[in-house]
Amino acid sequence: MRAADGNSFNVIGRGDLKITLPNGDRRPTHVMLKNVCYSPKLAFTLISVGMLDRGSYSLLVKDRKCVIYNPDSKQVAVIPLVRGLYRVSETPEPSGPHSVNLASKVVTINELHRKMGHVNHDDLL
């Protein structure tokens, strides 16, 4: 997979991912993203505008918000602009046999080094 800045990332898996999208003052919307790519080097879940368009979703970007509408023109998400990106701060909901692979907290490289049996720091990155 190639990012907008030209960097490449290895995709090590594909599957479905359930996420919760904020929806302004309305109830959050639960969405299942199908056939997503998993790359451990990416720090955030990225949603492609092209894939939304392919799924007949539409969006309006205005007033520091990205509003997403489903194919029936129903509002499903209001995502705020945070440090130059429209960021969903929710984390994926654990489900299925691989849910243990989801990080629950940030650890330092030294903590990870100890927890992984003193593996070389370079091999952890």
N, C-alpha and C positions, 0 to 999 in steps of 0.2 A: 504494500500500500504506500502511496506517495502523498505526503502532506503538501499543503499550499506553499510552504517555504522550500520545497524540493527535497526535504529529508524523507528517507524511506524507513518504513517500519514493517517488521515481519508480522504477518497475520498467522496466528497459531491455532485458530479455531473459528468456527462459525456456529451460530445458533440463534435462538430467540431470547430476547431480554425484556422483562417487564419493568417499566419505569413509571414513576408518578410525576406528572407534569403540574406545576402550579397553575392556577386558573383565576388569578386576581382575587376578588372577594367571593368567588364561587368555590364549590368543592373541588379539590384536586381531581385530575383525570388520570386514571390508570390506563396505560397504553402498552400493548405488546408489540415490540419491534421485531420483525421477522428477518431471519437470515443475516444477522449482524456479524461483523468481523470483530474478532478479539485480538488485540495487540497489547501485551503487557507493558510496552513502553509508553503508551498514551496515558496521560494522567486524567483525562476527562472522557466522558461519553459524548461523542460528537454525532449530531443528527444532520444528515445531508439534506439541503433544500431540494436538490434534484430528486432524491428519493421521496420526499414529501409530495412533490409535484407529480411524480409517477403514481403515487397512491391517491391522486385526486384531492390532496389537501391543498389549502392555500394559506398565505400568511400576509400580514400587514405589519410593516416595521415603521413605527412612528412614536414620537414622544418617549424615547428611551425604553420602548417595550416592543417585543415581537409577539403578536397575537396569531395563534394558529387556529384554523377552522377546518372541520372535517368535510368530507364530500357533500354533506347535507347543509353546509354553511353554518353549522353549530360551532360556537367557540369552544375549543377544547383546552387551550393553554394561553397563559399570559406570562411571558418570560422576560424578566427585567434585564437591562443592560448593566453588567458588572465588569468594571475594569476593561472596557472595550469589547466584551463578549456577551452574547445572550446566553446566560448560564442557568442551567437547572441545578439547584443546589441539593436536590434529593439524591439519594443513592439508590441503586437498583435494589428491588425487593428480593431477598433470598428465596429461591424455590428450586426444587429439583435436586438431583444427585450431586451437582457441582456447586451448590450454594456455599459450601465451606471455603471455596476459593475466593470469596469476596472479602476484601479488607474491611476490618471493623474499626481500625485506628491507624494512625501514622506512627511508624517506628523509625528510630534513627538507624543509620547504617551499622553502628556498633551493636545496637540491640539485635538487629537482624543477623549480624555476624555470629553473635552468641547463640541465638535461637536456632540457627541453621547448622550448629555443630562446628563453629569456627571456620566456615568456608571463607576462602580468599575474598577480600572486598571486591576486587575486579570481577569475580564470577557472580556476584550478587546483583550487579548493575545490568 
